[in-house]
Amino acid sequence: MIARVILTLIALIPLSCSLEAGTLWDSVNSYFSKKIDTTPTLRILVAKERTALDMAIQGKFRIYDPKNGELLATRKLGRSGPIEATSAGIKWGEGFPGIHQLLIVPDHIGTTIALDGKEYQGSLYVYEIDGKLNAINRIGVEELLYSVLSQDFNEYTPQELLASLAIVARTNAYFLADNPKNPFWTLDAEQINYNGINRSLYNPAVEEAVRHTRYMVLSKKSSFDAVSSTFPAFWADASSKLAGSGKVGSKISISEAKPLADRGQTASQILAKAFPGTEIVLIQNTTY
């Protein structure tokens, strides 16, 4: 209960008050430091049923067999070339006899993996099934939100509206992660219009909104105090991005929410109108 009271106070502070809000948020983040100690991640299907994949990575990386966690190789100089499925196993520059699944993990968080011309942050799984390759990007929830939101919203979008968008998107992402339709991946990139990391779309306003609302999701007020209850939330005039079956639409659209932000309403006030019967909570960290 204390956590929700503190979070409610934070939610009432406009993100534009960066100094005061930032200081208070740092204090609360410290308060929750024992609970929030890992970065939650999602598995996104980024390529499916391909005969070959063109992959490149610059910098040191490791290759594992995700089936048993065995370290297969460590490479320091990067690698570029096609990944192919053969009867003997997956081949990427070198062969991996009897291995039909790989996990590529960069040694540095800033190292990205290029796959068929798209750049991905995090690690990458490659599975060979019936002679076809499927690639899955494991990425942090916050990085995913930044990538998706940056495609549709710019620096002219009101900051409190961006904060509202980030919270709703995060709510739906966690719901979908808790209710995966496939044991290997959580979401399909096509379902959420995820195209990896596009550096040309760098948007400091979106980055700030995602950062200041970190771990914040909407939860139904009837939920038990210690457990958040996310749901498949989406904006009434939004497309299918970060939406799932049985989705819950907002009572107001994004275009209707913008004037509220322009008039100085906070993200908390906007979301109270958009999703009545819900409240903002800090979600317990989970890795999917």
C-alpha positions as CSV (number, residue, x, y, z in Angstrom):
1,M,0.0,0.0,0.0
2,I,2.8,2.4,0.8
3,A,4.3,1.8,-2.6
4,R,1.0,2.8,-4.3
5,V,0.7,6.0,-2.2
6,I,4.2,7.0,-3.1
7,L,3.7,6.2,-6.8
8,T,0.4,8.1,-6.9
9,L,2.3,11.2,-5.6
10,I,4.9,10.8,-8.3
11,A,2.2,10.3,-11.0
12,L,0.7,13.7,-10.1
13,I,3.9,15.5,-10.8
14,P,4.3,16.7,-14.4
15,L,7.4,15.2,-16.1
16,S,8.3,18.7,-17.3
17,C,9.3,19.4,-13.7
18,S,12.4,17.4,-14.3
19,L,14.5,18.5,-11.3
20,E,11.8,18.0,-8.6
21,A,10.3,14.9,-10.2
22,G,13.7,13.4,-11.0
23,T,14.8,13.8,-7.4
24,L,11.7,12.2,-6.0
25,W,11.8,9.4,-8.5
26,D,15.5,8.7,-7.6
27,S,14.4,8.4,-4.0
28,V,11.6,6.0,-4.9
29,N,13.8,4.0,-7.2
30,S,16.3,3.6,-4.4
31,Y,13.4,2.5,-2.1
32,F,12.5,-0.2,-4.6
33,S,16.1,-1.2,-5.4
34,K,15.8,-4.5,-3.6
35,K,12.9,-5.5,-5.7
36,I,14.0,-4.0,-9.0
37,D,17.4,-5.5,-9.5
38,T,17.3,-7.0,-13.0
39,T,16.2,-5.7,-16.4
40,P,13.0,-7.3,-17.7
41,T,13.2,-8.7,-21.2
42,L,10.9,-10.0,-23.9
43,R,11.5,-12.4,-26.8
44,I,10.4,-11.0,-30.1
45,L,10.1,-13.1,-33.3
46,V,12.0,-11.1,-35.9
47,A,12.4,-13.6,-38.7
48,K,10.5,-16.8,-39.5
49,E,10.7,-19.8,-41.8
50,R,13.7,-18.5,-43.7
51,T,16.1,-20.7,-45.7
52,A,19.0,-18.4,-44.7
53,L,19.7,-15.2,-42.7
54,D,22.4,-12.6,-43.2
55,M,23.8,-11.7,-39.8
56,A,26.7,-9.5,-38.7
57,I,28.1,-8.5,-35.3
58,Q,30.9,-6.1,-34.5
59,G,32.8,-6.9,-31.3
60,K,33.2,-9.8,-28.9
61,F,30.4,-12.3,-28.6
62,R,29.6,-15.7,-27.3
63,I,27.6,-18.5,-28.9
64,Y,25.5,-20.9,-26.7
65,D,23.3,-23.9,-27.3
66,P,20.0,-22.6,-25.7
67,K,18.8,-26.1,-25.3
68,N,21.2,-26.9,-22.5
69,G,23.1,-23.6,-22.0
70,E,26.4,-25.0,-23.2
71,L,29.0,-22.5,-24.4
72,L,29.9,-23.4,-28.0
73,A,32.3,-20.6,-28.9
74,T,33.7,-17.2,-27.9
75,R,34.7,-14.8,-30.7
76,K,36.6,-11.5,-30.2
77,L,36.7,-10.0,-33.7
78,G,33.0,-10.1,-34.7
79,R,31.6,-12.0,-37.7
80,S,29.6,-11.3,-40.8
81,G,27.9,-13.8,-43.2
82,P,24.9,-16.0,-43.8
83,I,23.4,-18.4,-41.3
84,E,22.3,-21.6,-43.0
85,A,20.3,-24.6,-42.0
86,T,22.0,-27.9,-43.0
87,S,21.2,-31.5,-42.4
88,A,24.2,-31.6,-40.1
89,G,23.2,-28.6,-38.1
90,I,23.3,-24.8,-38.2
91,K,26.2,-23.2,-40.0
92,W,27.4,-19.6,-39.5
93,G,30.9,-19.3,-40.9
94,E,31.7,-22.5,-39.0
95,G,29.6,-25.5,-38.6
96,F,27.9,-26.7,-35.4
97,P,27.3,-30.4,-36.0
98,G,24.2,-31.8,-34.4
99,I,23.2,-28.3,-33.1
100,H,19.9,-26.9,-34.5
101,Q,19.6,-23.9,-32.3
102,L,22.0,-21.1,-31.4
103,L,22.0,-18.2,-28.9
104,I,24.3,-15.3,-29.8
105,V,25.1,-13.0,-26.9
106,P,27.2,-9.8,-27.4
107,D,29.7,-9.2,-24.5
108,H,28.8,-5.5,-24.3
109,I,25.4,-3.9,-23.9
110,G,26.2,-1.4,-26.6
111,T,27.0,-4.0,-29.2
112,T,24.2,-4.7,-31.7
113,I,23.4,-7.5,-34.1
114,A,22.5,-6.8,-37.7
115,L,20.1,-9.2,-39.2
116,D,19.0,-8.8,-42.8
117,G,19.7,-5.1,-42.7
118,K,18.0,-4.4,-39.4
119,E,19.9,-3.6,-36.2
120,Y,19.0,-5.3,-33.0
121,Q,20.0,-4.7,-29.4
122,G,20.3,-7.6,-26.9
123,S,20.8,-11.2,-27.7
124,L,19.5,-13.3,-30.6
125,Y,18.2,-16.9,-30.8
126,V,18.2,-18.8,-34.0
127,Y,16.2,-22.0,-34.3
128,E,16.1,-24.5,-37.2
129,I,12.8,-26.3,-37.6
130,D,12.2,-28.6,-40.5
131,G,15.0,-26.9,-42.5
132,K,13.7,-23.4,-41.9
133,L,15.3,-20.7,-39.7
134,N,13.5,-18.6,-37.1
135,A,15.2,-15.7,-35.3
136,I,14.2,-14.3,-31.9
137,N,15.5,-11.1,-30.4
138,R,15.6,-10.9,-26.6
139,I,15.4,-7.2,-25.7
140,G,14.7,-5.2,-22.6
141,V,11.1,-4.0,-22.3
142,E,12.2,-0.3,-22.0
143,E,14.3,-0.6,-25.1
144,L,11.4,-2.1,-27.0
145,L,9.0,0.7,-25.9
146,Y,11.5,3.3,-27.0
147,S,12.0,1.7,-30.4
148,V,8.2,1.3,-31.1
149,L,7.1,4.7,-29.8
150,S,9.9,6.6,-31.6
151,Q,8.5,5.4,-34.9
152,D,5.2,7.2,-34.4
153,F,5.7,10.2,-32.1
154,N,8.2,13.1,-32.3
155,E,9.6,15.8,-30.0
156,Y,6.5,17.9,-30.6
157,T,4.2,15.5,-28.8
158,P,3.4,16.8,-25.3
159,Q,5.6,15.2,-22.7
160,E,2.7,14.1,-20.4
161,L,1.0,12.5,-23.4
162,L,4.2,10.6,-24.2
163,A,4.4,9.4,-20.6
164,S,0.8,8.2,-20.9
165,L,1.6,6.4,-24.2
166,A,4.7,4.7,-22.6
167,I,2.7,3.5,-19.6
168,V,-0.1,2.0,-21.7
169,A,2.4,0.3,-24.1
170,R,4.3,-1.1,-21.2
171,T,1.1,-2.4,-19.6
172,N,0.2,-4.3,-22.8
173,A,3.7,-5.6,-23.3
174,Y,3.7,-7.1,-19.8
175,F,0.2,-8.6,-20.3
176,L,1.3,-10.2,-23.6
177,A,4.5,-11.4,-21.9
178,D,2.4,-13.1,-19.2
179,N,0.2,-14.7,-21.8
180,P,2.5,-15.9,-24.6
181,K,1.0,-17.9,-27.4
182,N,4.3,-19.7,-28.1
183,P,6.8,-21.2,-25.8
184,F,9.8,-19.9,-27.8
185,W,8.8,-16.2,-28.2
186,T,6.5,-13.7,-26.5
187,L,5.6,-11.4,-29.4
188,D,5.8,-11.3,-33.2
189,A,7.7,-8.2,-34.5
190,E,5.0,-7.8,-37.1
191,Q,2.3,-7.6,-34.4
192,I,3.9,-4.6,-32.8
193,N,5.7,-3.1,-35.8
194,Y,9.1,-3.7,-34.2
195,N,11.9,-3.1,-36.7
196,G,14.9,-3.1,-34.3
197,I,16.9,-0.1,-33.3
198,N,16.8,2.7,-35.8
199,R,19.4,5.3,-34.8
200,S,18.1,7.8,-37.3
201,L,14.9,8.1,-35.3
202,Y,16.6,9.1,-32.1
203,N,14.0,11.0,-30.0
204,P,15.1,12.5,-26.7
205,A,11.5,13.3,-25.7
206,V,10.4,9.7,-26.1
207,E,13.5,8.5,-24.3
208,E,12.8,10.8,-21.4
209,A,9.1,9.7,-21.2
210,V,10.1,6.0,-21.2
211,R,12.8,6.6,-18.6
212,H,10.7,8.6,-16.2
213,T,7.9,6.1,-16.3
214,R,10.2,3.1,-15.9
215,Y,8.4,0.0,-14.4
216,M,5.0,1.9,-14.3
217,V,2.0,0.0,-15.6
218,L,-1.8,0.3,-15.3
219,S,-3.4,-2.2,-13.0
220,K,-7.1,-2.8,-12.2
221,K,-8.0,-1.2,-8.9
222,S,-9.7,-4.4,-7.7
223,S,-6.2,-6.1,-7.8
224,F,-4.7,-7.4,-4.5
225,D,-2.4,-4.7,-3.2
226,A,0.8,-6.8,-3.5
227,V,0.0,-8.1,-7.1
228,S,-0.4,-6.0,-10.2
229,S,-3.0,-7.1,-12.7
230,T,-2.0,-5.8,-16.2
231,F,-4.4,-6.1,-19.2
232,P,-4.2,-5.8,-23.0
233,A,-4.5,-2.0,-23.1
234,F,-4.6,0.0,-26.2
235,W,-5.6,3.5,-27.4
236,A,-9.0,3.7,-29.1
237,D,-7.5,5.2,-32.3
238,A,-4.3,3.1,-32.2
239,S,-3.5,0.4,-34.6
240,S,-2.7,-3.2,-33.5
241,K,0.7,-2.2,-32.1
242,L,1.2,-3.8,-28.7
243,A,-2.3,-5.1,-28.8
244,G,-3.7,-8.6,-28.3
245,S,-6.9,-10.5,-28.4
246,G,-9.5,-9.4,-25.8
247,K,-7.8,-6.0,-25.8
248,V,-9.2,-3.2,-23.6
249,G,-9.6,0.1,-25.5
250,S,-9.3,3.5,-24.0
251,K,-12.4,5.7,-23.3
252,I,-10.7,8.6,-25.1
253,S,-8.4,8.6,-28.2
254,I,-4.9,9.9,-28.5
255,S,-6.1,12.9,-30.4
256,E,-8.6,13.6,-27.5
257,A,-5.8,13.1,-24.9
258,K,-3.5,15.6,-26.6
259,P,-5.5,18.7,-25.7
260,L,-5.6,17.5,-22.1
261,A,-1.8,17.4,-22.0
262,D,-1.6,20.8,-23.8
263,R,-3.8,22.2,-20.9
264,G,-1.3,20.9,-18.3
265,Q,-2.9,17.7,-17.2
266,T,-0.5,15.0,-16.0
267,A,-0.1,11.5,-17.3
268,S,-2.0,10.3,-14.2
269,Q,-4.9,12.5,-14.9
270,I,-5.0,11.6,-18.6
271,L,-4.9,7.9,-17.9
272,A,-7.7,8.2,-15.3
273,K,-9.9,9.5,-18.1
274,A,-8.6,7.0,-20.7
275,F,-8.8,3.9,-18.5
276,P,-11.2,4.5,-15.5
277,G,-11.1,1.9,-12.8
278,T,-7.3,1.5,-13.1
279,E,-4.3,2.9,-11.2
280,I,-0.6,3.3,-11.9
281,V,1.6,0.8,-10.1
282,L,5.2,-0.3,-10.1
283,I,5.4,-3.8,-11.5
284,Q,7.6,-6.4,-10.0
285,N,10.5,-7.2,-12.3
286,T,10.3,-10.3,-14.4
287,T,12.3,-11.8,-17.2
288,Y,10.4,-13.5,-20.0
